[in-house]
Every structure is written in C-alpha cells, then in structure tokens.
Amino acid sequence: MDTQIKNYNQVILNLISWCVCVIPITLIFSNAISDIIVVIAALFFIYLSIKKNNWNWLNESWIKICIIIYFWLIITSFFAYDKELALSRSITWIRFIIFAASLQFLFLNKKEFKNRILICAFVALVYVNLEMFIEYFTGSSLYSKIRVIFFDSLPFSGGYHTRISGPFKDAPKSGIYLAYFIFPTILGFAKLLKIKFSKNISLFFIIFFIIINLFLIYISGHRASILSFIISLFLFFVFIFLKKKKITTIFIIVFFSLSVVLYKSNLMQNHKLRINNLVTKTLVEIKDYSNSAYGSLSLTAFKMFKTHPVFGIGLKNYRVACEKVEFLSEGHLGSDYGVSPWQGNYSIEHKRYFEATCSSHPHNLYLTWLAETGFIGFLLFTLLLFITAKNIYKYKKNITNEIIAFSIVISLIPKLLPMMPSLNFFSNWNSICFWLLVGWLFSFLPKNKKLQ
C-alpha cells in the first residue's frame, strides 16, 4: 500500500513538474491558467511537507522574511481605503512565496526538471518572436487571427501607435516578457548547444537571438524593457570580459557589426526617426522628471506615503486613493497617459488640470511599497533584497559557474533599480514572472536538505 501511495505521489509530482515547466508558455495566453498552476504547485508542496513532516525549507532566510512581509501586508489591509480589495490581494500573496520555495526544493531540484523548463522557455520565446514578426509584417499576430476566425473575438494588436504586441493583448507585455526571459533562455540553451555541437555554433546562436530580440523589444514600444535589456546586456558583456577577454572582444565586434547592418537595412528605415524621438523624449523626461508623467505618479505616491507613513494605503489601493482630492497633483498635460478609468473624482476638469496623476500603480517598485505598505513594508522588502543579495554573494562561484543562474541575476537587476519604471509588483502576471525566476535562481544554490 505504501509503495502504491509513493508511486502515486511520484506520478503527481512528475505531472505538476511538467505544468510548472510550461508556465513560460501559459503566461503568453492566460494569466488564470498560470495562476492555477502556481496554486497547485504550492498546495502539493505543502502536502508533501505535511506528509513527510519536513519543514526544513522554512529555515531559508529569504522565506522567513517573506512570511513576516506576508503578515504585515494583511495588517496593512485593515487600514486601506478599500479593505476588501487589499485583503483579497494580501491573503493570497503567500502563494507566490510557497511557489518559489517549491521550485527551489522540489520541482527544479533535478537536472531533468531544469532542462524541461529551459526547453519550454525556449519554445515560448521563439513563438513570441515569430508572432511579433508576423504582426510587424501583416498587422496582427497569428494568434489574433485564429481567435477572430474560430472564436469570433475581436482582433488585437499593439494599438498604441506602432507598438507590436505579438500574442499578447497588451502591447507592453511583449517587451516585458522578452526582457524577463531572453537571457536565461538563450544563454541556457546556448550551453546545451555548446555541449552537443560546438562553441562557435553556441556563440552564433547567442548573437543571433540577442540582436533579434533587441529589435523586437524596441518595436514593442516599452522603453523600460529596452533599458532593462541594455543593462542586462552590459552586465553580460562585463561578465564574459572578466572570464574570457578574447571571446568578449570577438563577441562585441560581431554583435555591433550585425547591429549596424540591421540598423542600415530596410527593416529599420521606418524606425530611425522613431528611435530619435524615443531617445529625445526619454532624455527630456529624465531632465525634467518632476513634470513628466512618471514624475507626477511618483509625487502622488510619495504624498500617500507622507499621509499614511506606517501602514500605507493598502495593496492595490493606489488606484483608489489617487482619486482623493488630497492626493491630486499637477501632472504632465496632454500626455494621454494615466488618466484614471475608475469611479471617484475623475472628471473632464480633473483630466485637464491633473493629467497623469492617477493610474493603477505608481510605476515604480519602491514607491509602490512605500505608498501601499508604509515604511515598515518598504523596510521589510529592502531587507529581503539585502538577504537575497547576501546569498548571491555567498554562493557567487555557484552562480558564475552556472550560466542560467547568472543570467537570471542580470535579468532581475534592472527590474530592481530604484529609478526604473515598473509593472505593479503585486499584479498576478508580473508576480508569476518574477517569482518564477527567483525560484529558478534559488534552485541552483546549495541546500542542506531537499524534499525528494
């Protein structure tokens, strides 16, 4: 009987492991399916912990601080403007922590499982690349066309000027998705090619996909993703330069040569003016940040923090509180950005005089924590980052010797820079992307004991 139960658990483990590994694919099509997989993985991990009476994973320092953060988020919910909304988000937030822990100790603790998620991520990346090119040349992605033909749904595309959304309904997501997964996927897959074929094939593979995805992230129109990609690429160049200077020199020469060829090609002719405008607009916003759209959102968030310094306004309550009269602030007029679609103080007059002061979130990671969780929540989050950085430094040899682990680090660093515009840290889609990479990273770190 015990053998049957053990075999049954092993079958379930293998099945859920496959489901976890296809999350990079499900993230493209459905937030709900991805979230269901996260919940199932977390629940099965808890079930095994109870069954084996093995709670060693709770001794991980990052998990301890996350549990403290979890209870603090629940406490802040009782002081939120919309308590029901805040509680619904805070109570369920723990699933992401348990999910990341399950990756570290269970679902990605074997080489076989790590190869599975790498292959699934590569399939997803290639698919997104193809769909973005199809939309670039035909006006809409193949997925959009299929939905129109077979499901009688409305077609979708980037929508905002010349943005390319690929298989995503929201244009910025295509660039954000690539910025999250391009380096772990391409560098990890290149390592497999190097083992099976040769170093030259692996090098060509990396250069080809990095150039292609740089172009695709650019046409997604999401400036933060472009900047994030460039920062990650710079860190990658520094990494390989420190290890192998000759290969770095060859890589950089080939990369920039091909980039110049691409820039001079017909493919980029219609984008050169747009690139100049994009750079100019970004520099203007940086120079006069306080009067930009992002600056106005940040100012609003800081006002919320000053008004509610201890408990904040509650998770997902920025959209609610930003319509209160005391938080309205003069924004970037005529930006067509961030006008509140929610009920409250929104009106034509407010639109005219208070453009871009209200949105779903502050578009800044640290101001989100300050405004919605107060100073204590912000302090706990920075402590989590410090503990994580300490662990990464402690096991730096393990990380630098494992290219996937290193590439996850350089992919996450830009997301955590203080001035980098960001998605809502507590949104489901972004949380799944973030904690998937965190769990994947931690699975490469040494552990005293593993749940088998």
C-alpha positions as CSV (number, residue, x, y, z in Angstrom):
1,M,0.0,0.0,0.0
2,D,2.8,2.4,0.9
3,T,4.5,1.6,-2.4
4,Q,1.4,2.4,-4.3
5,I,1.0,5.7,-2.5
6,K,4.6,6.5,-3.2
7,N,4.2,5.7,-6.9
8,Y,1.0,7.8,-7.0
9,N,2.8,10.8,-5.4
10,Q,5.6,10.4,-7.9
11,V,3.2,10.5,-10.8
12,I,1.6,13.6,-9.5
13,L,5.0,15.2,-8.9
14,N,6.0,14.5,-12.4
15,L,2.7,15.9,-13.8
16,I,2.9,19.1,-11.8
17,S,6.5,19.5,-12.6
18,W,5.6,19.5,-16.3
19,C,2.8,22.0,-15.6
20,V,5.3,24.2,-13.8
21,C,7.7,24.0,-16.7
22,V,5.1,25.1,-19.2
23,I,4.4,28.3,-17.3
24,P,6.6,30.4,-19.7
25,I,4.1,29.2,-22.4
26,T,0.9,29.7,-20.4
27,L,1.9,33.2,-19.4
28,I,1.5,34.1,-23.1
29,F,-2.1,33.1,-23.3
30,S,-3.7,33.0,-19.9
31,N,-3.0,34.6,-16.5
32,A,-5.6,32.4,-15.0
33,I,-4.1,29.1,-16.1
34,S,-0.6,30.3,-15.0
35,D,-2.0,31.3,-11.6
36,I,-3.8,27.9,-11.2
37,I,-0.5,26.1,-11.8
38,V,1.2,28.3,-9.2
39,V,-1.5,27.4,-6.7
40,I,-1.5,23.7,-7.4
41,A,2.3,23.6,-7.2
42,A,2.2,25.5,-3.9
43,L,-0.5,23.2,-2.4
44,F,1.3,20.0,-3.5
45,F,4.5,21.3,-1.9
46,I,2.6,21.9,1.4
47,Y,1.0,18.5,1.1
48,L,4.4,16.8,0.8
49,S,5.8,18.9,3.7
50,I,3.0,17.7,5.9
51,K,3.2,14.1,4.8
52,K,6.9,13.9,5.3
53,N,6.9,16.2,8.3
54,N,9.7,18.0,6.6
55,W,9.7,21.8,7.1
56,N,13.4,22.4,6.6
57,W,12.6,24.8,3.8
58,L,11.2,27.3,6.3
59,N,14.7,27.7,7.6
60,E,15.7,29.6,4.5
61,S,16.3,33.3,5.5
62,W,14.5,34.7,2.4
63,I,11.4,32.6,3.2
64,K,11.4,33.8,6.8
65,I,11.4,37.5,5.9
66,C,8.7,36.8,3.2
67,I,6.5,35.3,5.8
68,I,6.9,38.4,8.0
69,I,6.1,40.6,5.0
70,Y,3.0,38.4,4.3
71,F,1.6,39.1,7.8
72,W,2.4,42.8,7.5
73,L,0.5,43.0,4.2
74,I,-2.5,41.5,5.9
75,I,-2.2,44.0,8.8
76,T,-2.0,47.0,6.4
77,S,-5.2,45.8,4.7
78,F,-7.2,46.8,7.7
79,F,-6.1,50.4,7.3
80,A,-6.7,50.5,3.5
81,Y,-9.1,52.7,1.7
82,D,-10.7,49.6,0.1
83,K,-10.2,46.9,2.8
84,E,-11.8,44.1,0.8
85,L,-9.5,44.8,-2.2
86,A,-6.4,44.9,-0.1
87,L,-7.3,41.8,1.9
88,S,-8.1,39.8,-1.2
89,R,-4.6,40.6,-2.5
90,S,-2.6,40.3,0.7
91,I,-4.1,37.0,1.9
92,T,-3.4,35.2,-1.4
93,W,0.1,36.7,-1.8
94,I,1.7,33.9,0.1
95,R,1.1,31.5,-2.9
96,F,4.0,33.2,-4.7
97,I,6.4,32.6,-1.9
98,I,5.5,29.0,-1.5
99,F,5.6,28.5,-5.2
100,A,9.2,29.9,-5.4
101,A,10.1,27.7,-2.5
102,S,8.6,24.7,-4.3
103,L,10.8,25.4,-7.3
104,Q,13.9,25.6,-5.1
105,F,13.3,22.5,-3.1
106,L,11.1,20.2,-5.3
107,F,10.1,21.0,-8.9
108,L,13.5,22.2,-10.1
109,N,15.9,20.3,-7.8
110,K,16.9,17.9,-10.6
111,K,18.8,18.5,-13.8
112,E,16.0,16.8,-15.7
113,F,13.4,19.3,-14.4
114,K,15.8,22.2,-15.1
115,N,16.2,21.1,-18.7
116,R,12.4,20.8,-19.1
117,I,11.7,24.4,-18.1
118,L,14.6,25.6,-20.2
119,I,13.2,23.9,-23.3
120,C,9.7,25.2,-22.6
121,A,11.0,28.7,-22.1
122,F,12.9,28.4,-25.4
123,V,9.8,27.2,-27.3
124,A,7.8,30.1,-25.8
125,L,10.5,32.7,-26.7
126,V,10.7,31.5,-30.3
127,Y,6.9,31.6,-30.5
128,V,6.7,35.1,-29.2
129,N,9.5,36.2,-31.6
130,L,7.6,34.7,-34.6
131,E,4.3,36.2,-33.6
132,M,5.8,39.7,-33.2
133,F,7.4,39.4,-36.7
134,I,4.1,38.2,-38.2
135,E,2.3,41.2,-36.6
136,Y,5.1,43.5,-37.8
137,F,4.7,42.5,-41.4
138,T,0.9,41.7,-41.5
139,G,-0.7,44.0,-38.9
140,S,-1.8,41.3,-36.4
141,S,-0.4,38.2,-34.9
142,L,-1.4,34.6,-36.0
143,Y,-2.9,34.1,-32.5
144,S,-5.1,37.1,-33.0
145,K,-6.2,35.9,-36.5
146,I,-7.1,32.4,-35.0
147,R,-9.2,34.0,-32.3
148,V,-11.1,36.0,-34.8
149,I,-11.7,33.0,-37.1
150,F,-12.5,30.3,-34.6
151,F,-13.7,32.1,-31.5
152,D,-15.5,35.1,-33.0
153,S,-13.4,37.5,-30.9
154,L,-12.2,41.0,-31.8
155,P,-8.7,41.2,-33.3
156,F,-6.0,42.8,-31.3
157,S,-2.6,44.3,-31.9
158,G,-0.2,46.8,-30.3
159,G,-2.8,49.6,-30.6
160,Y,-0.6,52.4,-29.4
161,H,0.9,54.0,-32.5
162,T,3.3,51.4,-33.9
163,R,3.7,49.1,-30.9
164,I,3.9,45.4,-31.5
165,S,2.1,43.2,-29.0
166,G,2.6,39.7,-30.7
167,P,0.4,37.1,-29.0
168,F,-0.2,39.4,-26.0
169,K,-3.3,41.6,-25.9
170,D,-1.4,44.3,-24.1
171,A,1.5,45.7,-26.2
172,P,4.0,46.4,-23.4
173,K,3.8,42.8,-22.2
174,S,5.6,41.5,-25.3
175,G,8.7,43.6,-24.5
176,I,8.4,42.9,-20.7
177,Y,8.2,39.2,-21.3
178,L,11.3,39.1,-23.6
179,A,13.2,41.3,-21.1
180,Y,12.4,38.8,-18.3
181,F,13.2,35.5,-20.1
182,I,15.6,36.3,-23.0
183,F,18.9,35.9,-21.1
184,P,18.1,32.8,-19.0
185,T,16.6,31.1,-22.0
186,I,19.1,31.9,-24.7
187,L,22.3,31.6,-22.6
188,G,21.0,28.4,-21.0
189,F,20.1,26.9,-24.4
190,A,23.4,28.0,-25.9
191,K,25.1,26.0,-23.2
192,L,23.3,22.9,-24.4
193,L,24.3,23.6,-28.0
194,K,27.9,24.1,-26.9
195,I,27.9,20.6,-25.2
196,K,26.2,18.9,-28.2
197,F,27.8,20.7,-31.1
198,S,30.5,23.4,-30.8
199,K,31.4,26.7,-29.2
200,N,31.1,28.6,-32.5
201,I,27.5,27.4,-33.0
202,S,26.7,28.4,-29.5
203,L,28.3,31.9,-30.0
204,F,26.4,32.5,-33.2
205,F,23.2,31.4,-31.6
206,I,23.6,33.9,-28.7
207,I,24.5,36.8,-31.1
208,F,21.6,36.0,-33.5
209,F,18.9,35.8,-30.8
210,I,20.2,38.8,-28.8
211,I,20.1,41.1,-31.9
212,I,16.7,39.8,-33.0
213,N,15.2,40.3,-29.5
214,L,16.8,43.7,-29.1
215,F,14.9,44.7,-32.2
216,L,11.6,43.1,-31.1
217,I,11.8,44.7,-27.6
218,Y,12.3,48.0,-29.3
219,I,9.2,47.6,-31.6
220,S,7.2,46.6,-28.5
221,G,7.4,50.2,-27.6
222,H,8.1,49.6,-23.9
223,R,11.0,51.9,-23.0
224,A,11.6,50.3,-19.6
225,S,12.1,46.9,-21.3
226,I,14.5,48.4,-23.8
227,L,16.6,49.9,-21.0
228,S,16.3,46.7,-18.9
229,F,17.6,44.7,-21.8
230,I,20.5,47.0,-22.5
231,I,21.5,47.0,-18.8
232,S,21.4,43.2,-18.7
233,L,23.4,43.0,-21.9
234,F,26.0,45.3,-20.5
235,L,26.3,43.2,-17.4
236,F,26.7,40.1,-19.6
237,F,29.5,41.8,-21.6
238,V,31.3,42.6,-18.3
239,F,30.8,39.0,-17.1
240,I,32.3,37.4,-20.2
241,F,35.1,40.0,-20.4
242,L,36.2,39.2,-16.9
243,K,36.3,35.5,-17.7
244,K,37.4,35.4,-21.4
245,K,38.6,38.7,-22.9
246,K,39.4,37.3,-26.3
247,I,35.9,35.8,-26.8
248,T,34.4,39.1,-25.4
249,T,36.2,41.1,-28.0
250,I,35.1,38.9,-30.8
251,F,31.5,38.8,-29.5
252,I,31.3,42.6,-29.2
253,I,32.7,43.2,-32.7
254,V,30.4,40.7,-34.3
255,F,27.4,41.9,-32.3
256,F,27.8,45.6,-33.1
257,S,28.7,44.9,-36.7
258,L,25.5,42.9,-37.2
259,S,23.6,45.6,-35.2
260,V,24.9,48.3,-37.6
261,V,23.9,46.2,-40.6
262,L,20.4,45.8,-39.1
263,Y,20.1,49.5,-38.4
264,K,21.1,50.3,-42.0
265,S,18.8,47.7,-43.5
266,N,15.3,48.4,-45.0
267,L,13.8,46.8,-41.9
268,M,14.8,49.8,-39.8
269,Q,14.2,52.6,-42.3
270,N,10.8,53.5,-40.9
271,H,12.1,53.4,-37.3
272,K,15.1,55.7,-37.4
273,L,13.0,58.8,-36.8
274,R,11.1,57.0,-34.1
275,I,14.3,55.9,-32.4
276,N,15.5,59.6,-32.3
277,N,12.1,60.7,-31.0
278,L,12.2,57.9,-28.4
279,V,15.7,58.9,-27.2
280,T,14.8,62.6,-27.1
281,K,11.6,62.0,-25.2
282,T,13.3,59.8,-22.7
283,L,16.1,62.4,-22.1
284,V,13.6,65.2,-21.7
285,E,11.6,63.2,-19.1
286,I,14.8,62.4,-17.2
287,K,15.9,66.0,-17.3
288,D,12.5,67.3,-16.1
289,Y,11.4,64.2,-14.3
290,S,9.1,66.0,-11.8
291,N,7.0,67.4,-14.6
292,S,6.8,64.1,-16.5
293,A,4.0,61.6,-16.4
294,Y,6.2,59.2,-14.3
295,G,7.2,62.1,-12.0
296,S,3.6,63.0,-11.4
297,L,2.7,59.4,-10.5
298,S,5.7,59.3,-8.2
299,L,4.8,62.6,-6.5
300,T,1.3,61.2,-5.9
301,A,2.7,58.0,-4.4
302,F,5.0,60.0,-2.1
303,K,2.1,62.1,-0.9
304,M,0.3,58.9,0.0
305,F,3.3,57.7,2.0
306,K,3.6,61.0,3.9
307,T,-0.1,60.9,4.7
308,H,0.0,57.2,5.8
309,P,3.6,56.6,6.7
310,V,3.2,53.5,8.9
311,F,0.6,51.3,7.3
312,G,0.4,52.8,3.8
313,I,-2.9,52.8,1.8
314,G,-3.1,49.0,1.3
315,L,-2.3,46.7,-1.6
316,K,-3.8,47.6,-4.9
317,N,-5.2,50.8,-3.4
318,Y,-3.2,53.3,-5.3
319,R,-5.9,53.3,-8.0
320,V,-8.5,54.1,-5.3
321,A,-6.5,56.7,-3.2
322,C,-5.1,58.6,-6.2
323,E,-8.6,60.0,-6.9
324,K,-8.9,61.5,-3.5
325,V,-8.6,65.3,-3.5
326,E,-5.6,65.4,-1.1
327,F,-3.5,63.3,-3.5
328,L,-4.3,65.0,-6.8
329,S,-1.2,66.8,-8.2
330,E,-0.5,68.7,-11.3
331,G,0.8,66.4,-14.0
332,H,2.1,66.3,-17.5
333,L,-0.6,67.9,-19.5
334,G,-1.6,66.4,-22.8
335,S,0.3,63.1,-22.3
336,D,-2.8,60.9,-22.8
337,Y,-1.3,58.7,-20.1
338,G,-2.5,57.6,-16.7
339,V,-6.0,59.2,-16.8
340,S,-8.0,57.3,-14.2
341,P,-10.7,55.0,-15.5
342,W,-12.1,54.3,-12.1
343,Q,-15.0,55.9,-10.3
344,G,-14.3,58.7,-7.9
345,N,-13.1,62.3,-8.5
346,Y,-12.4,61.7,-12.2
347,S,-13.9,64.3,-14.4
348,I,-13.1,66.4,-17.5
349,E,-11.9,69.2,-15.3
350,H,-9.6,66.9,-13.4
351,K,-8.4,65.4,-16.7
352,R,-7.5,68.9,-17.9
353,Y,-5.6,70.0,-14.8
354,F,-4.5,66.8,-13.2
355,E,-3.4,64.7,-16.1
356,A,-1.3,61.6,-15.3
357,T,-1.6,61.8,-11.6
358,C,-3.8,58.7,-11.3
359,S,-3.2,55.2,-12.5
360,S,-3.4,51.6,-11.4
361,H,0.0,51.9,-9.6
362,P,2.9,54.3,-9.2
363,H,5.0,52.6,-12.0
364,N,7.9,52.5,-9.5
365,L,8.8,49.4,-7.4
366,Y,10.0,51.2,-4.3
367,L,7.3,53.9,-4.3
368,T,4.7,51.1,-4.6
369,W,6.0,49.6,-1.4
370,L,6.2,53.0,0.4
371,A,2.7,54.1,-0.7
372,E,0.8,50.8,-0.3
373,T,2.6,49.1,2.7
374,G,4.1,52.1,4.5
375,F,7.7,52.5,5.8
376,I,7.7,49.1,7.6
377,G,6.7,47.2,4.5
378,F,9.3,49.1,2.5
379,L,11.9,48.3,5.1
380,L,11.0,44.6,5.1
381,F,11.2,44.5,1.3
382,T,14.6,46.1,1.2
383,L,15.7,43.6,3.9
384,L,14.5,40.8,1.6
385,L,16.6,42.3,-1.2
386,F,19.6,42.5,1.1
387,I,19.3,38.9,2.3
388,T,18.9,37.7,-1.3
389,A,22.0,39.8,-2.4
390,K,23.9,38.3,0.5
391,N,23.0,34.8,-0.5
392,I,24.0,35.5,-4.1
393,Y,27.3,36.9,-3.0
394,K,27.9,34.0,-0.6
395,Y,27.4,31.5,-3.5
396,K,28.8,33.7,-6.2
397,K,31.0,30.8,-7.5
398,N,28.0,28.6,-8.0
399,I,26.1,31.4,-9.8
400,T,29.0,32.4,-12.1
401,N,29.7,28.8,-12.9
402,E,26.1,28.2,-13.9
403,I,25.1,30.4,-16.8
404,I,21.4,30.2,-16.2
405,A,21.7,31.3,-12.6
406,F,23.9,34.2,-13.6
407,S,21.6,35.2,-16.5
408,I,18.6,35.3,-14.1
409,V,20.5,37.6,-11.8
410,I,21.3,40.0,-14.6
411,S,17.7,39.9,-15.8
412,L,16.4,40.8,-12.4
413,I,18.9,43.5,-11.5
414,P,17.3,46.1,-13.9
415,K,13.9,45.4,-12.5
416,L,15.1,46.3,-9.0
417,L,16.8,49.6,-9.9
418,P,15.2,52.5,-8.0
419,M,14.5,54.8,-11.0
420,M,13.4,52.0,-13.3
421,P,9.7,52.3,-14.3
422,S,8.0,49.0,-13.5
423,L,4.8,47.0,-13.6
424,N,2.8,46.6,-10.4
425,F,4.8,44.3,-8.2
426,F,1.6,42.7,-6.8
427,S,-0.1,42.1,-10.1
428,N,-0.6,38.4,-10.9
429,W,1.2,38.3,-14.3
430,N,4.2,40.2,-13.1
431,S,4.4,38.3,-9.8
432,I,4.4,35.0,-11.6
433,C,7.2,36.1,-13.9
434,F,9.2,37.5,-11.0
435,W,8.9,34.6,-8.5
436,L,9.3,32.0,-11.3
437,L,12.8,33.5,-12.0
438,V,13.5,33.8,-8.2
439,G,12.6,30.1,-7.6
440,W,14.6,29.1,-10.7
441,L,17.6,31.0,-9.4
442,F,17.4,29.6,-5.9
443,S,17.2,26.1,-7.3
444,F,20.9,26.4,-8.3
445,L,22.0,27.4,-4.8
446,P,23.3,24.7,-2.4
447,K,20.8,23.3,0.1
448,N,21.3,21.3,3.3
449,K,18.3,19.1,2.6
450,K,15.8,18.7,-0.2
451,L,12.3,17.4,-0.4
452,Q,12.6,14.4,-2.6
